[in-house]
Amino acid sequence: MTKYTIDEKSNAVLEYLKGKKNHKSITQERNVGLSPLKSWVARYLKHGMEGLVSPYTNYTLPFKL
């Protein structure tokens, strides 16, 4: 399970990109580290909303073997 939802990530990224707030204020308000926020912004700029989706997969044991 991810720590932050896609809505939380997208809201933080969009606030930053619209120029409403800077990195520091967003990290303090949302209790997010600076590194994840910068990563989210970079992935959003490169891939759009799809960049914020976690690539988590859940493989079954037989498939893994």
Distance bins in CASP14 RR format, pairs under 12 A and 6 or more apart:
PFRMAT RR
TARGET T0000
AUTHOR 0000-0000-0000
RMODE 2
METHOD distances of the structure
MODEL  1
1 54 0 0 0 0 1 0 0 0 0 0 0
1 56 0 0 0 0 1 0 0 0 0 0 0
1 58 0 0 0 0 0 1 0 0 0 0 0
2 8 0 0 0 0 1 0 0 0 0 0 0
2 9 0 0 0 0 1 0 0 0 0 0 0
2 36 0 0 0 0 0 1 0 0 0 0 0
2 40 0 0 0 0 0 1 0 0 0 0 0
2 52 0 0 0 0 0 1 0 0 0 0 0
2 53 0 0 0 0 1 0 0 0 0 0 0
2 54 1 0 1 0 0 0 0 0 0 0 0
2 55 0 0 0 0 0 1 0 0 0 0 0
2 56 1 0 0 1 0 0 0 0 0 0 0
3 9 0 0 0 0 1 0 0 0 0 0 0
3 30 0 0 0 0 0 1 0 0 0 0 0
3 31 0 0 0 0 0 1 0 0 0 0 0
3 32 0 0 0 0 1 0 0 0 0 0 0
3 33 0 0 0 0 0 1 0 0 0 0 0
3 36 0 0 0 0 1 0 0 0 0 0 0
3 54 0 0 0 0 1 0 0 0 0 0 0
3 56 0 0 0 0 0 1 0 0 0 0 0
4 10 0 0 0 0 1 0 0 0 0 0 0
4 11 0 0 0 0 0 1 0 0 0 0 0
4 12 0 0 0 0 1 0 0 0 0 0 0
4 13 0 0 0 0 0 1 0 0 0 0 0
4 30 0 0 0 0 1 0 0 0 0 0 0
4 31 0 0 0 0 1 0 0 0 0 0 0
4 32 1 0 0 1 0 0 0 0 0 0 0
4 33 0 0 0 0 0 1 0 0 0 0 0
4 36 1 0 0 1 0 0 0 0 0 0 0
4 37 0 0 0 0 1 0 0 0 0 0 0
4 39 0 0 0 0 0 1 0 0 0 0 0
4 40 0 0 0 0 1 0 0 0 0 0 0
4 52 0 0 0 0 1 0 0 0 0 0 0
4 53 0 0 0 0 0 1 0 0 0 0 0
4 54 0 0 0 0 1 0 0 0 0 0 0
5 11 0 0 0 0 1 0 0 0 0 0 0
5 12 0 0 0 0 0 1 0 0 0 0 0
5 30 0 0 0 0 0 1 0 0 0 0 0
5 32 0 0 0 0 0 1 0 0 0 0 0
5 52 0 0 0 0 1 0 0 0 0 0 0
5 53 0 0 0 0 0 1 0 0 0 0 0
5 54 0 0 0 0 0 1 0 0 0 0 0
6 12 0 0 0 0 0 1 0 0 0 0 0
6 13 0 0 0 0 0 1 0 0 0 0 0
6 14 0 0 0 0 0 1 0 0 0 0 0
6 40 0 0 0 0 0 1 0 0 0 0 0
6 43 0 0 0 0 0 1 0 0 0 0 0
6 44 0 0 0 0 0 1 0 0 0 0 0
6 48 0 0 0 0 0 1 0 0 0 0 0
6 49 1 0 0 1 0 0 0 0 0 0 0
6 50 0 0 0 0 0 1 0 0 0 0 0
6 51 0 0 0 0 1 0 0 0 0 0 0
6 52 1 0 1 0 0 0 0 0 0 0 0
6 53 1 0 0 1 0 0 0 0 0 0 0
6 54 0 0 0 0 1 0 0 0 0 0 0
7 13 0 0 0 0 0 1 0 0 0 0 0
7 14 0 0 0 0 0 1 0 0 0 0 0
7 30 0 0 0 0 0 1 0 0 0 0 0
7 49 0 0 0 0 0 1 0 0 0 0 0
7 52 0 0 0 0 1 0 0 0 0 0 0
7 53 0 0 0 0 0 1 0 0 0 0 0
8 14 0 0 0 0 0 1 0 0 0 0 0
8 15 0 0 0 0 0 1 0 0 0 0 0
8 26 0 0 0 0 0 1 0 0 0 0 0
8 29 0 0 0 0 0 1 0 0 0 0 0
8 30 1 0 0 1 0 0 0 0 0 0 0
8 31 0 0 0 0 0 1 0 0 0 0 0
8 32 0 0 0 0 1 0 0 0 0 0 0
8 36 0 0 0 0 0 1 0 0 0 0 0
8 37 0 0 0 0 0 1 0 0 0 0 0
8 40 0 0 0 0 1 0 0 0 0 0 0
8 52 0 0 0 0 1 0 0 0 0 0 0
9 15 0 0 0 0 0 1 0 0 0 0 0
9 16 0 0 0 0 0 1 0 0 0 0 0
9 26 0 0 0 0 0 1 0 0 0 0 0
9 30 0 0 0 0 1 0 0 0 0 0 0
9 32 0 0 0 0 1 0 0 0 0 0 0
9 36 0 0 0 0 1 0 0 0 0 0 0
9 37 0 0 0 0 1 0 0 0 0 0 0
9 39 0 0 0 0 1 0 0 0 0 0 0
9 40 1 0 1 0 0 0 0 0 0 0 0
9 41 0 0 0 0 1 0 0 0 0 0 0
9 43 0 0 0 0 1 0 0 0 0 0 0
9 44 0 0 0 0 1 0 0 0 0 0 0
9 48 0 0 0 0 0 1 0 0 0 0 0
9 49 0 0 0 0 1 0 0 0 0 0 0
9 50 0 0 0 0 0 1 0 0 0 0 0
9 51 0 0 0 0 1 0 0 0 0 0 0
9 52 1 0 1 0 0 0 0 0 0 0 0
9 53 0 0 0 0 1 0 0 0 0 0 0
9 54 0 0 0 0 1 0 0 0 0 0 0
10 16 0 0 0 0 0 1 0 0 0 0 0
10 17 0 0 0 0 0 1 0 0 0 0 0
10 18 0 0 0 0 0 1 0 0 0 0 0
10 30 0 0 0 0 0 1 0 0 0 0 0
10 37 0 0 0 0 0 1 0 0 0 0 0
10 40 0 0 0 0 1 0 0 0 0 0 0
10 41 0 0 0 0 0 1 0 0 0 0 0
10 43 0 0 0 0 0 1 0 0 0 0 0
10 44 1 0 0 1 0 0 0 0 0 0 0
10 48 0 0 0 0 1 0 0 0 0 0 0
10 49 1 0 0 1 0 0 0 0 0 0 0
10 50 0 0 0 0 0 1 0 0 0 0 0
10 51 0 0 0 0 1 0 0 0 0 0 0
10 52 1 0 1 0 0 0 0 0 0 0 0
10 53 0 0 0 0 0 1 0 0 0 0 0
11 17 0 0 0 0 0 1 0 0 0 0 0
11 18 0 0 0 0 0 1 0 0 0 0 0
11 20 0 0 0 0 0 1 0 0 0 0 0
11 21 0 0 0 0 0 1 0 0 0 0 0
11 26 0 0 0 0 1 0 0 0 0 0 0
11 29 0 0 0 0 0 1 0 0 0 0 0
11 30 0 0 0 0 1 0 0 0 0 0 0
11 32 0 0 0 0 0 1 0 0 0 0 0
11 37 0 0 0 0 0 1 0 0 0 0 0
11 40 0 0 0 0 0 1 0 0 0 0 0
11 44 0 0 0 0 0 1 0 0 0 0 0
11 49 0 0 0 0 0 1 0 0 0 0 0
11 52 0 0 0 0 0 1 0 0 0 0 0
12 18 0 0 0 0 0 1 0 0 0 0 0
12 20 0 0 0 0 0 1 0 0 0 0 0
12 21 0 0 0 0 1 0 0 0 0 0 0
12 22 0 0 0 0 0 1 0 0 0 0 0
12 23 0 0 0 0 1 0 0 0 0 0 0
12 25 0 0 0 0 0 1 0 0 0 0 0
12 26 1 0 1 0 0 0 0 0 0 0 0
12 27 0 0 0 0 1 0 0 0 0 0 0
12 28 0 0 0 0 0 1 0 0 0 0 0
12 29 0 0 0 0 1 0 0 0 0 0 0
12 30 1 0 1 0 0 0 0 0 0 0 0
12 31 0 0 0 0 0 1 0 0 0 0 0
12 32 1 0 0 1 0 0 0 0 0 0 0
12 33 0 0 0 0 0 1 0 0 0 0 0
12 34 0 0 0 0 0 1 0 0 0 0 0
12 36 0 0 0 0 1 0 0 0 0 0 0
12 37 1 0 0 1 0 0 0 0 0 0 0
12 38 0 0 0 0 0 1 0 0 0 0 0
12 39 0 0 0 0 0 1 0 0 0 0 0
12 40 1 0 0 1 0 0 0 0 0 0 0
12 41 0 0 0 0 1 0 0 0 0 0 0
12 44 0 0 0 0 1 0 0 0 0 0 0
12 52 0 0 0 0 1 0 0 0 0 0 0
13 19 0 0 0 0 0 1 0 0 0 0 0
13 20 0 0 0 0 0 1 0 0 0 0 0
13 21 0 0 0 0 0 1 0 0 0 0 0
13 23 0 0 0 0 0 1 0 0 0 0 0
13 26 0 0 0 0 1 0 0 0 0 0 0
13 30 0 0 0 0 0 1 0 0 0 0 0
13 32 0 0 0 0 0 1 0 0 0 0 0
13 36 0 0 0 0 0 1 0 0 0 0 0
13 37 1 0 0 1 0 0 0 0 0 0 0
13 38 0 0 0 0 0 1 0 0 0 0 0
13 39 0 0 0 0 0 1 0 0 0 0 0
13 40 1 0 1 0 0 0 0 0 0 0 0
13 41 1 0 1 0 0 0 0 0 0 0 0
13 42 0 0 0 0 1 0 0 0 0 0 0
13 43 0 0 0 0 1 0 0 0 0 0 0
13 44 1 0 1 0 0 0 0 0 0 0 0
13 45 0 0 0 0 1 0 0 0 0 0 0
13 46 0 0 0 0 0 1 0 0 0 0 0
13 47 0 0 0 0 0 1 0 0 0 0 0
13 48 0 0 0 0 1 0 0 0 0 0 0
13 49 0 0 0 0 1 0 0 0 0 0 0
13 51 0 0 0 0 1 0 0 0 0 0 0
13 52 1 0 0 1 0 0 0 0 0 0 0
14 20 0 0 0 0 1 0 0 0 0 0 0
14 21 0 0 0 0 0 1 0 0 0 0 0
14 26 0 0 0 0 0 1 0 0 0 0 0
14 40 0 0 0 0 0 1 0 0 0 0 0
14 41 0 0 0 0 1 0 0 0 0 0 0
14 44 0 0 0 0 1 0 0 0 0 0 0
14 45 0 0 0 0 0 1 0 0 0 0 0
14 48 0 0 0 0 0 1 0 0 0 0 0
14 49 0 0 0 0 0 1 0 0 0 0 0
14 52 0 0 0 0 0 1 0 0 0 0 0
15 21 1 0 1 0 0 0 0 0 0 0 0
15 22 0 0 0 0 1 0 0 0 0 0 0
15 23 0 0 0 0 0 1 0 0 0 0 0
15 25 0 0 0 0 1 0 0 0 0 0 0
15 26 1 0 1 0 0 0 0 0 0 0 0
15 27 0 0 0 0 0 1 0 0 0 0 0
15 29 0 0 0 0 1 0 0 0 0 0 0
15 30 0 0 0 0 1 0 0 0 0 0 0
15 32 0 0 0 0 0 1 0 0 0 0 0
15 37 0 0 0 0 0 1 0 0 0 0 0
15 40 0 0 0 0 0 1 0 0 0 0 0
15 41 0 0 0 0 0 1 0 0 0 0 0
15 44 0 0 0 0 0 1 0 0 0 0 0
16 22 1 0 0 1 0 0 0 0 0 0 0
16 23 1 0 0 1 0 0 0 0 0 0 0
16 24 0 0 0 0 0 1 0 0 0 0 0
16 25 0 0 0 0 1 0 0 0 0 0 0
16 26 1 0 1 0 0 0 0 0 0 0 0
16 27 0 0 0 0 0 1 0 0 0 0 0
16 29 0 0 0 0 0 1 0 0 0 0 0
16 30 0 0 0 0 0 1 0 0 0 0 0
16 32 0 0 0 0 0 1 0 0 0 0 0
16 34 0 0 0 0 0 1 0 0 0 0 0
16 37 1 0 0 1 0 0 0 0 0 0 0
16 38 0 0 0 0 1 0 0 0 0 0 0
16 40 0 0 0 0 1 0 0 0 0 0 0
16 41 1 0 1 0 0 0 0 0 0 0 0
16 42 0 0 0 0 0 1 0 0 0 0 0
16 44 0 0 0 0 1 0 0 0 0 0 0
16 45 0 0 0 0 0 1 0 0 0 0 0
17 23 0 0 0 0 0 1 0 0 0 0 0
17 26 0 0 0 0 0 1 0 0 0 0 0
17 37 0 0 0 0 0 1 0 0 0 0 0
17 40 0 0 0 0 0 1 0 0 0 0 0
17 41 1 0 0 1 0 0 0 0 0 0 0
17 42 0 0 0 0 0 1 0 0 0 0 0
17 44 1 0 0 1 0 0 0 0 0 0 0
17 45 0 0 0 0 1 0 0 0 0 0 0
17 48 0 0 0 0 0 1 0 0 0 0 0
18 26 0 0 0 0 0 1 0 0 0 0 0
18 41 0 0 0 0 0 1 0 0 0 0 0
19 25 0 0 0 0 0 1 0 0 0 0 0
19 26 0 0 0 0 0 1 0 0 0 0 0
19 41 0 0 0 0 0 1 0 0 0 0 0
20 26 0 0 0 0 1 0 0 0 0 0 0
20 29 0 0 0 0 0 1 0 0 0 0 0
21 27 0 0 0 0 1 0 0 0 0 0 0
21 28 0 0 0 0 1 0 0 0 0 0 0
21 29 1 0 0 1 0 0 0 0 0 0 0
21 30 0 0 0 0 1 0 0 0 0 0 0
21 37 0 0 0 0 0 1 0 0 0 0 0
22 28 0 0 0 0 0 1 0 0 0 0 0
22 29 0 0 0 0 0 1 0 0 0 0 0
22 34 0 0 0 0 0 1 0 0 0 0 0
22 37 0 0 0 0 0 1 0 0 0 0 0
22 38 0 0 0 0 0 1 0 0 0 0 0
22 41 0 0 0 0 0 1 0 0 0 0 0
23 29 0 0 0 0 0 1 0 0 0 0 0
23 30 0 0 0 0 0 1 0 0 0 0 0
23 32 0 0 0 0 1 0 0 0 0 0 0
23 33 0 0 0 0 1 0 0 0 0 0 0
23 34 1 0 1 0 0 0 0 0 0 0 0
23 35 0 0 0 0 0 1 0 0 0 0 0
23 36 0 0 0 0 0 1 0 0 0 0 0
23 37 1 0 0 1 0 0 0 0 0 0 0
23 38 1 0 0 1 0 0 0 0 0 0 0
23 39 0 0 0 0 0 1 0 0 0 0 0
23 40 0 0 0 0 0 1 0 0 0 0 0
23 41 0 0 0 0 1 0 0 0 0 0 0
24 30 0 0 0 0 0 1 0 0 0 0 0
24 32 0 0 0 0 0 1 0 0 0 0 0
24 33 0 0 0 0 0 1 0 0 0 0 0
24 34 1 0 0 1 0 0 0 0 0 0 0
24 37 0 0 0 0 1 0 0 0 0 0 0
24 38 0 0 0 0 0 1 0 0 0 0 0
25 32 0 0 0 0 0 1 0 0 0 0 0
25 34 0 0 0 0 0 1 0 0 0 0 0
25 37 0 0 0 0 0 1 0 0 0 0 0
26 32 1 0 0 1 0 0 0 0 0 0 0
26 33 0 0 0 0 1 0 0 0 0 0 0
26 34 0 0 0 0 1 0 0 0 0 0 0
26 36 0 0 0 0 0 1 0 0 0 0 0
26 37 1 0 0 1 0 0 0 0 0 0 0
26 38 0 0 0 0 0 1 0 0 0 0 0
26 40 0 0 0 0 0 1 0 0 0 0 0
26 41 0 0 0 0 1 0 0 0 0 0 0
27 33 1 0 1 0 0 0 0 0 0 0 0
27 34 1 0 1 0 0 0 0 0 0 0 0
27 35 0 0 0 0 1 0 0 0 0 0 0
27 36 0 0 0 0 1 0 0 0 0 0 0
27 37 1 0 1 0 0 0 0 0 0 0 0
27 38 0 0 0 0 1 0 0 0 0 0 0
27 40 0 0 0 0 0 1 0 0 0 0 0
27 41 0 0 0 0 0 1 0 0 0 0 0
28 34 0 0 0 0 0 1 0 0 0 0 0
28 37 0 0 0 0 0 1 0 0 0 0 0
29 37 0 0 0 0 0 1 0 0 0 0 0
30 36 0 0 0 0 0 1 0 0 0 0 0
30 37 0 0 0 0 1 0 0 0 0 0 0
30 40 0 0 0 0 0 1 0 0 0 0 0
31 37 0 0 0 0 0 1 0 0 0 0 0
32 38 0 0 0 0 0 1 0 0 0 0 0
32 39 0 0 0 0 0 1 0 0 0 0 0
32 40 0 0 0 0 1 0 0 0 0 0 0
32 41 0 0 0 0 0 1 0 0 0 0 0
33 39 0 0 0 0 1 0 0 0 0 0 0
33 40 0 0 0 0 0 1 0 0 0 0 0
34 40 0 0 0 0 0 1 0 0 0 0 0
34 41 0 0 0 0 0 1 0 0 0 0 0
35 41 0 0 0 0 0 1 0 0 0 0 0
35 42 0 0 0 0 0 1 0 0 0 0 0
36 42 0 0 0 0 0 1 0 0 0 0 0
36 43 0 0 0 0 0 1 0 0 0 0 0
36 52 0 0 0 0 0 1 0 0 0 0 0
36 54 0 0 0 0 0 1 0 0 0 0 0
37 43 0 0 0 0 0 1 0 0 0 0 0
37 44 0 0 0 0 0 1 0 0 0 0 0
37 52 0 0 0 0 0 1 0 0 0 0 0
38 44 0 0 0 0 0 1 0 0 0 0 0
38 45 0 0 0 0 0 1 0 0 0 0 0
39 45 0 0 0 0 0 1 0 0 0 0 0
39 46 0 0 0 0 0 1 0 0 0 0 0
39 47 0 0 0 0 0 1 0 0 0 0 0
39 51 0 0 0 0 0 1 0 0 0 0 0
39 52 0 0 0 0 1 0 0 0 0 0 0
39 54 0 0 0 0 0 1 0 0 0 0 0
40 46 0 0 0 0 0 1 0 0 0 0 0
40 47 0 0 0 0 0 1 0 0 0 0 0
40 48 0 0 0 0 0 1 0 0 0 0 0
40 49 0 0 0 0 0 1 0 0 0 0 0
40 51 0 0 0 0 1 0 0 0 0 0 0
40 52 1 0 0 1 0 0 0 0 0 0 0
40 53 0 0 0 0 0 1 0 0 0 0 0
40 54 0 0 0 0 0 1 0 0 0 0 0
41 47 0 0 0 0 0 1 0 0 0 0 0
41 48 0 0 0 0 0 1 0 0 0 0 0
41 51 0 0 0 0 0 1 0 0 0 0 0
41 52 0 0 0 0 1 0 0 0 0 0 0
42 48 0 0 0 0 0 1 0 0 0 0 0
42 51 0 0 0 0 1 0 0 0 0 0 0
42 52 0 0 0 0 0 1 0 0 0 0 0
43 49 0 0 0 0 1 0 0 0 0 0 0
43 50 0 0 0 0 1 0 0 0 0 0 0
43 51 1 0 1 0 0 0 0 0 0 0 0
43 52 1 0 0 1 0 0 0 0 0 0 0
43 53 0 0 0 0 1 0 0 0 0 0 0
43 54 0 0 0 0 0 1 0 0 0 0 0
43 55 0 0 0 0 0 1 0 0 0 0 0
44 50 0 0 0 0 1 0 0 0 0 0 0
44 51 1 0 0 1 0 0 0 0 0 0 0
44 52 1 0 0 1 0 0 0 0 0 0 0
44 53 0 0 0 0 0 1 0 0 0 0 0
45 51 0 0 0 0 1 0 0 0 0 0 0
45 52 0 0 0 0 0 1 0 0 0 0 0
46 52 0 0 0 0 0 1 0 0 0 0 0
47 53 0 0 0 0 1 0 0 0 0 0 0
47 55 0 0 0 0 0 1 0 0 0 0 0
57 63 0 0 0 0 0 1 0 0 0 0 0
57 64 0 0 0 0 0 1 0 0 0 0 0
58 64 0 0 0 0 0 1 0 0 0 0 0
59 65 0 0 0 0 1 0 0 0 0 0 0
END
